[in-house]
Structure formats: structure tokens, C-alpha cells
């Protein structure tokens, strides 16, 4: 069982020993190497990803066992004994088989990938404090506890993406302790009891002059530790250098292991080529798993069950996010939003589909906000009920600002310098030391570390778990609906005006894809109406194109209607929150009078067809040849409702399987969408295999980069994805990439199973030729169900091939009010010469200085830059700073903009730490790390250096990003 002196208030005594018995029965499924891709180098090893997900699932099972579901029988522990825990199984047992675990699995993925990334990021991979290397055990514990505290503070502020990133970093260090130190070799059978006790000392540590290892010439070194009882860990590489007589980390990539005493002690894998103490790998993994359960349980204790569930998205329900135009002509639309919100609250309160997060963003010319965020439905309803249509203004409104960050003042730029000469080879990622620059401010202190992020945004603000309001005018630039809505959610915009802030379109598109949120616009625009809305000029018929672009990028819709129909059309809000899938149409571009088809399989139910725009007529035909036209009411295939130029056809359940056909006659371009509920869905991620480093694995990125060999990892979700051995079950055989919006097929690539069968992970290798064209594309999966009938699933929103790799790095921990931070920027082109412009902003509007504003890159060239961020003394504690960099091509280098977003946490002094336990408490205490470990390095940093990247095997040393949404 877990150590008795580590209080885990939610682990009841009868449950805990059985849970650990369960853990001992779980087979190896795939530090410790980073993730599932590591099995290519060391089959049978247990990875950081395995440990993180196993621990989270065990604590989730504990929560489910202690809180029986309302209206359903309680879970029984014996039903899970002897089986590998799977999120789909837990959700099916607790909520019911019809409720998806997709959001939960996505949240687990954020934590596990942030964990794995510690072995790849140039700002963390070689820091001994972050891996318990080089006998820096005390320092490692402080960094570990600091990261846990940051995760807790961010979670309490409802900044869950950042909380998961910091939790992943903390778990990596915690797990590395058991693999990199000699705790296992000392015969210890329980986790180290003081790692989460910062007020306790780590005792019996080896001193700098204590010899710890003997020489070992073989790959396997079972007896190289000297016979003593002092705690030590191995040195890795040359920084810091290994003192005489000390142990090395070991393995083929550790340069210190060739210096006497040779060999090493790491237990990262089962392979002697990587891990000299490979024979102890499973024992180290067992302790690391128990310690990871302690960490998750500690967060559950501090956050409470509701807060912990929000942290890991342990719910099948989506959030509810409304963006409301509040000008004087919007009375009917606001009433429609209120009716739908009230209906959702009343119908779902207390059920598994009750929204766990409510966001409300009003906007009005010329302003927008305040933003209201809560987890309490009554508070949300009360706030929504206080909104009324007031005033007027000219017709365009600040709609996109209500979705995104509003612009910041111009950036101060420093001169750009090119060093060294062309032809110099360089690693992709900041080397140590960083490239020279004459521009680094001399006041920065040591300790610069940090994750790199690619296309990921999180807002900064302090707010209670119950409800928070942000005043957009008091805190510009504002961070609104997209930034405060959890990933994999739907956002609904009610307006009757076109956007005044169309210049934000590309950045909002990028945010929707990064957050994987769908945005649906309900527009009651009526050109003949002037009441409550002034029109100072003739309005362009193309003025709604920004809405169309955002909807296309996010997988949403733009639905035009009129006041008298808005309440009925708004009913799609409740329907969309059922986690519907959109069925692909062939051809995907709807043309009036031309038939299109969609396929229905046996795993689909509650299929609906939505048709809108200037439609004259339509008909739907099932696989048996039975047809139904646009007449309202009951028909042979289902029920049809019409609201102006908006039709909803709800097909009879169960719908006939096979190929269905639709034909629409309309003026212009009609819109057709077919959606359904299903237990079978998928998540997908892009990454680059890292094969020639000390920790092989798959390094994630949010969007593919033009010209790069890329792996696509598919994670099939849903109870229907698992079957007993020998039973037929659904499977997907290949993927199709299709251009958006033209629908042209870009390529078809086979899918290969990866890892254990029950995990249902598939991979596809995407060659650079398939990703040579920048711009959006959709991902579709093709396969068969258990009876050999066709399956077809499409991702909810398209992806985008970006023209350059944009890396933005900063501190991995927190910033303090009054501090300065040095951020590193790197841009790399893999698809030919490019002339690029850079724009940079920060929210809140803290002083930010950059030395890079434009650059020309040849094929496989990189440009370095630096940004200096000043955090004023007045910065709000427990808030988040978001730095945004946008790269656009000049006339000679067309292509979509590339955006990078970096989140940094601002914490107050440790003396004001609200997490410190009272004096009588015996539990672990989370305190901040030392200031020196969270500020930036003194001396030189990259100053606009252009160089040639160096490549080894596939993936080389490429450091790709995207922890938030991968």
C-alpha cells in the first residue's frame, strides 16, 4: 500500500490495497522513455505516457468507486481486477455506454504529452534539476514541488490547459527519480516519503567526494553501485561534468558513461543499450506508478472532487459558451439565447451531460466584455438574465474580438543581426549555450528554462472556481471566448451584424484549430432593417466572409435567419452539445441540383440533416430507394421542420445502414450538414519520431509543417472500439486527407496498429510530398465495423499545413511580479526560400521588446530571435501572461500566417502562498521553487541568427511543439 505518512484523504482503507493489487497485475503496455513511439527502440518498456495515464485512471476509478453515479448501480472494484484500465471502460461503467470519454482522453493526452516533452524540449531535456540527475536531488525536489504548486494554482484559476502542462512536467520529474536514482537498488519497496514534503529534508545524500560507482565495461551493469546506503543519481553528458568516482546515467548517448567509472545506473527501459540497470526497470516503474498516484491524489485532495474532475475533464459533457451581440436590435436574439440556456440548464442539471463550464461574452460597438466564467449553472443563468439589448452603433461590430485577443500597442524592435555566416550547421532548438548576441540585457539572472509552444493559447487571470468576471475595458488586451472555453467545445455567436475587426480572422482561425473548438454563428442580418442600427456606408455583400472563414476553420457553421425564427433555429445549441459527429459528404462541395451522398453505419443514431440558405426544394433518399422531400411534418424517412430558409430533418431511429443521397435546388450555394451521435469516434495528433537521442519517442506538434516527414497518431475512442480477443470489432484501415474547401483528395495513407491491441492506437506516415501544399485539409478515417460493413469518420475541424516551424520558448515555471524574462524565438523553413514578417504582442500589455521583425530564409534555414518580457510589480498574482508571435509571408512568399502562443504563470511570493498547509497538518505542502530557478540566464542569447539546421536520421533533432492541443 502507499506510505502511511502520506495522507490521501480520498483513498479509503479497504479500496487502496485492492487498487495497488490491480496495479501489480497490469501488464507493461508499451524516465522511462517518453511515449508509445519509444517501443520501437525498447519493446516491452513502460513509458512516461503509460505511467501518467495509468495513475490518472486509477485515481479516477477511486473517485468513481467513492461517488456512485446517480440513477445507476455503483461500480464494483472486482469488475476491473486483472484488466488493463481504459478510459472508455471506466466511462461506460460509470456514465453508461452511450456517453463518450473523448474529452477525458484528450485531457489525459495533454498531461502525458507535456510529461514526455520534458525529454525533448531544449530548455528542459538537459537540465539535471528537472530529471533528478547529477546528484541534484534537493534541487530536483524543489522544482518538482514548484511545478505541482503551479498546476494547482492554474487549476484553481480554471486555467486547465496550463495546469495540465505543469502537472505533466511535475510527473516527469517524479517518475525520473525512481529511474535515475539508486532508490530501487537500495532495496526500497515504497515511494520516497519526502519528495512531496518540501519542509522535510532528503536524508542520507551522497556527498560530492563520496565515490558511488565502480567501472563497468559491459552494456549491462548490475553490480556497479558501491555497497553503501547513500542516495545518489547518475550524471548525464558533460553539463555538469562527472566528478571522479561518480555514477553515470549510462546508455549509448550518454557521453559521461565513457569516462571512468564507465557504465551507468538508469532504469529507463528494458534495453541494455539504453539502460545499464534494465533488469530493474519494472521495479522502478512500479514505484513510479505508485508515486504518480500519490501526486494525482494530492491534487484531488487540494482541488476537491469537482475541481479535480474539471482538471482532467472527467465528464462526457461539453461546456456552454455564448457570445452575444447586445446592441439595440438584438432583443429577439438575446431572448432566444436565454431560452436555450434555460432549457439546457433545466434539462441537464444533475445528469452526466450537465455542462461543466459556462462562458458568456457580450460585445457591443465599440467594446466587448466583460467575460463571465462559472461552473455554477444558476450563476450563469442569473448573469445571462441581466443582459439586455441597449444602444446602437454602426452596423459592423467587434465580434471577432469577443472570440479572440484584441490588438496590443506596437512592439518595440531592436536591430536584427545575422550570425554566423551561411553554411553553419546548427541543431533545431536552443543549443547550450545559446547563440551569441550583443543585445541581451545584463540584468537577467540565471535559471532560464522553459517549454516551447506551437499554436497554443491560454488566458491570464485570477478567478474563483465558482464564477469570474473579466472587464475587457479595464484589462486590455482582452482574452475572451476562445481563450476561456475548454478544448473540444462548441461556441455559439448570436449577432445581426458583420465584423468590424476582420483583421483578426486568421488568428481566430488558428485559435479554433489549436483549441479544437467549433464556432457557429447565428446571424439574423436583414438588409432592410434599420431600427436600432445606424448604417454610415453601403455595406459589402462579402462582409460576412470572416464568419464563413472562422466557421470553416473550426468545423462550425454560419446560419442566416430572421428574428421570427431565431428561437427555433437556436435549438441547434442543445443538439450540438450532444457531442455529435459530422458525416462526410461526397462530393464535399454542395452544388445546387447535384446529388451528394453520405454513409450511415450501424454505430450511428439520431441522424439529422440540416439544410439552409435560399433553398427552393430538396429530397433525401435512403439505401432502399425510399425518398422524402421538403414538406414539413412526418415523412417515410423522418420528421421535417422548417424555419424560414432553415430545414432540419430528423431521421427515424435506427436509420437504415448504407449509402444515402441528398439533392438540393437553391439559389447560390446551399449549406448541407449531416450529423449523428455515435460511441465510435477518434482523436488524432501529429508528431515527429525522435530516433537518435537518449530517449527515443514521438515529439508532438499541433499542425504539420510544409516539407517535413510527419507521423499521424490516431486514438480511437468509444466502447465500440474494444472487443474480446477473437471477436470481430470495428477497425480503421487508412486515412484520407482532403483539401478544404474544394474537397479534392490529397492522399490516402494506410493506418498501422501501434502498441497493445486494447489501446486502439493507429499510426500513419505522412511523406513531405503529401504535406507540400500549405492550407487547410480534413482528416477522414475509412474502415469496417465488426461485420465487414463500411465505416467513415471525419475530424470535427480541418487542420492546416503551416509554411514554417515557429518555436517560442520561455520559463517552464512561474514569473514573479517585478521580474524580467528572456524568451527565445526560432523560425525554420523546410519548403524553400521565404521572406517573412513578424508581429509580436503580449496580454496583458506588459512591456515586450524584440530584436527580430523580418527575415529571409532559404531551404532548411533557421532564424533566431529574442524577446524580453518585463512583468511589472503590479502584475496580478496567480495570473497568466500570453505572448503571441505571428509570422506572415511577404508578396514573394504567399501562404497562411503561422502563429505561436506562449503561456507563462505569474505567482505571488511564497510567504503569501494560499496553498501552505496549517501548522497542524501532516500532509504534503506545495511551495514555490527558488526565484533563481525561474528567472532567465545572464549573458548572451540568440539575436536574430540565421543558420543551417543539422539533420540526422528521421526526425533528427527536430523539436516540434504543441503541448496544449496535441
Secondary structure as GFF3:
##gff-version 3
##sequence-region A 1 966
A	DSSP	alpha_helix	13	25	.	.	.	ID=ss1
A	DSSP	three_ten_helix	36	40	.	.	.	ID=ss2
A	DSSP	alpha_helix	48	66	.	.	.	ID=ss3
A	DSSP	three_ten_helix	77	79	.	.	.	ID=ss4
A	DSSP	alpha_helix	87	94	.	.	.	ID=ss5
A	DSSP	alpha_helix	102	117	.	.	.	ID=ss6
A	DSSP	three_ten_helix	128	130	.	.	.	ID=ss7
A	DSSP	alpha_helix	137	156	.	.	.	ID=ss8
A	DSSP	alpha_helix	160	180	.	.	.	ID=ss9
A	DSSP	three_ten_helix	255	258	.	.	.	ID=ss10
A	DSSP	three_ten_helix	278	280	.	.	.	ID=ss11
A	DSSP	alpha_helix	281	311	.	.	.	ID=ss12
A	DSSP	beta_strand	320	325	.	.	.	ID=ss13
A	DSSP	alpha_helix	331	348	.	.	.	ID=ss14
A	DSSP	beta_strand	358	364	.	.	.	ID=ss15
A	DSSP	beta_strand	367	374	.	.	.	ID=ss16
A	DSSP	alpha_helix	377	385	.	.	.	ID=ss17
A	DSSP	alpha_helix	399	403	.	.	.	ID=ss18
A	DSSP	beta_strand	412	413	.	.	.	ID=ss19
A	DSSP	beta_strand	425	426	.	.	.	ID=ss20
A	DSSP	beta_strand	452	453	.	.	.	ID=ss21
A	DSSP	beta_strand	467	470	.	.	.	ID=ss22
A	DSSP	alpha_helix	481	484	.	.	.	ID=ss23
A	DSSP	beta_strand	490	495	.	.	.	ID=ss24
A	DSSP	three_ten_helix	502	504	.	.	.	ID=ss25
A	DSSP	alpha_helix	505	515	.	.	.	ID=ss26
A	DSSP	beta_strand	518	523	.	.	.	ID=ss27
A	DSSP	alpha_helix	545	554	.	.	.	ID=ss28
A	DSSP	beta_strand	558	560	.	.	.	ID=ss29
A	DSSP	three_ten_helix	563	565	.	.	.	ID=ss30
A	DSSP	alpha_helix	566	569	.	.	.	ID=ss31
A	DSSP	alpha_helix	572	576	.	.	.	ID=ss32
A	DSSP	beta_strand	581	582	.	.	.	ID=ss33
A	DSSP	beta_strand	596	600	.	.	.	ID=ss34
A	DSSP	beta_strand	604	612	.	.	.	ID=ss35
A	DSSP	beta_strand	615	621	.	.	.	ID=ss36
A	DSSP	beta_strand	627	629	.	.	.	ID=ss37
A	DSSP	beta_strand	633	634	.	.	.	ID=ss38
A	DSSP	beta_strand	638	643	.	.	.	ID=ss39
A	DSSP	beta_strand	646	651	.	.	.	ID=ss40
A	DSSP	beta_strand	658	666	.	.	.	ID=ss41
A	DSSP	beta_strand	671	678	.	.	.	ID=ss42
A	DSSP	beta_strand	681	690	.	.	.	ID=ss43
A	DSSP	beta_strand	697	701	.	.	.	ID=ss44
A	DSSP	beta_strand	710	717	.	.	.	ID=ss45
A	DSSP	three_ten_helix	719	721	.	.	.	ID=ss46
A	DSSP	beta_strand	731	739	.	.	.	ID=ss47
A	DSSP	beta_strand	745	750	.	.	.	ID=ss48
A	DSSP	beta_strand	752	754	.	.	.	ID=ss49
A	DSSP	three_ten_helix	757	759	.	.	.	ID=ss50
A	DSSP	beta_strand	761	766	.	.	.	ID=ss51
A	DSSP	three_ten_helix	768	771	.	.	.	ID=ss52
A	DSSP	beta_strand	775	784	.	.	.	ID=ss53
A	DSSP	beta_strand	790	794	.	.	.	ID=ss54
A	DSSP	beta_strand	799	801	.	.	.	ID=ss55
A	DSSP	beta_strand	804	809	.	.	.	ID=ss56
A	DSSP	beta_strand	814	816	.	.	.	ID=ss57
A	DSSP	beta_strand	820	829	.	.	.	ID=ss58
A	DSSP	beta_strand	834	843	.	.	.	ID=ss59
A	DSSP	beta_strand	848	850	.	.	.	ID=ss60
A	DSSP	beta_strand	854	857	.	.	.	ID=ss61
A	DSSP	beta_strand	861	870	.	.	.	ID=ss62
A	DSSP	beta_strand	879	889	.	.	.	ID=ss63
A	DSSP	beta_strand	898	907	.	.	.	ID=ss64
A	DSSP	three_ten_helix	910	912	.	.	.	ID=ss65
A	DSSP	three_ten_helix	931	933	.	.	.	ID=ss66
A	DSSP	beta_strand	946	949	.	.	.	ID=ss67
###
